[in-house]
């Protein structure tokens, strides 16, 4: 299982509004929709291959947003559990949450 959530720069061990995915394909489709709906462009494009390779490193992957105090953190369940101290649920949709923080 793969988790995706937000982290704040001043509190990177709290995962905000985590969402879980069974496959890299599900995660990839979600990221495309979330990033496209807010017209984000990344310096390194997100590809399925990049996600697959990154998840194999057994460290959390961080997607930073220029000028923002929040980032996406994603990784396999065990990796996220070992790199976070708590999950915080705000009640917002994740794709909307990072624009409101």
C-alpha positions in Angstrom: 0.0 0.0 0.0 1.3 3.5 -0.9 0.5 6.6 1.2 0.4 10.2 -0.1 -0.2 13.2 2.1 1.0 16.7 2.8 3.7 17.8 5.1 4.5 21.3 6.3 8.1 22.6 6.2 8.0 23.4 9.9 6.4 20.0 10.8 7.6 17.3 8.4 6.7 14.4 10.7 3.0 15.0 10.6 1.3 13.6 7.4 -1.7 15.7 6.6 -4.8 14.2 4.9 -3.2 10.9 3.9 -4.7 9.0 1.0 -3.8 5.4 0.2 -3.3 3.7 -3.1 -3.0 0.0 -4.0 -0.8 0.5 -7.1 1.6 3.0 -8.7 -0.9 3.4 -11.5 -3.6 4.7 -9.1 -1.1 7.0 -7.5 0.1 8.3 -10.8 -3.4 9.1 -12.1 -4.3 10.8 -8.8 -1.2 13.0 -8.9 -1.8 14.0 -12.5 -5.3 15.1 -11.7 -4.3 16.9 -8.5 -1.4 18.8 -10.1 -3.3 19.5 -13.3 -6.3 20.9 -11.5 -4.1 23.6 -9.9 -1.9 24.1 -13.0 1.2 23.1 -11.2 4.3 22.4 -13.3 7.2 20.6 -11.7 10.9 21.0 -12.5 11.1 17.2 -12.8 7.9 15.7 -14.4 6.2 13.0 -12.5 6.2 9.7 -14.4 5.2 6.2 -13.5 8.9 5.1 -13.9 10.0 7.9 -11.5 7.4 6.8 -8.9 8.3 3.1 -9.3 12.1 3.8 -9.0 11.6 6.2 -6.1 9.4 3.8 -4.1 12.1 1.1 -4.4 14.6 3.4 -2.5 12.6 2.7 0.7 12.7 6.4 1.7 9.8 8.9 1.5 9.5 10.8 -1.8 8.9 14.6 -1.4 7.3 16.8 -4.1 8.0 20.4 -3.3 5.9 23.3 -4.6 7.8 26.5 -5.3 6.8 29.3 -2.9 4.7 27.0 -0.7 5.2 25.9 2.9 3.7 22.4 2.1 4.9 19.5 0.1 3.6 16.1 -0.9 5.2 13.1 0.9 4.6 9.7 -0.5 5.9 6.2 0.1 5.1 2.6 0.9 3.1 2.2 4.1 6.1 1.0 6.2 8.3 3.9 5.0 5.7 6.5 5.8 5.0 5.0 9.3 8.8 5.0 10.1 9.2 8.7 8.9 6.1 10.3 10.5 4.9 10.6 14.0 1.2 11.2 13.3 -1.5 11.5 10.7 -3.6 14.7 10.7 -7.0 14.7 9.0 -8.4 18.2 8.2 -11.6 17.1 6.4 -10.5 18.7 3.2 -10.0 16.9 -0.1 -6.2 16.3 -0.4 -6.1 18.0 -3.8 -7.7 21.1 -2.3 -5.9 21.0 1.0 -2.5 22.2 -0.1 -4.0 25.3 -1.6 -5.6 26.2 1.7 -2.6 25.6 4.1 
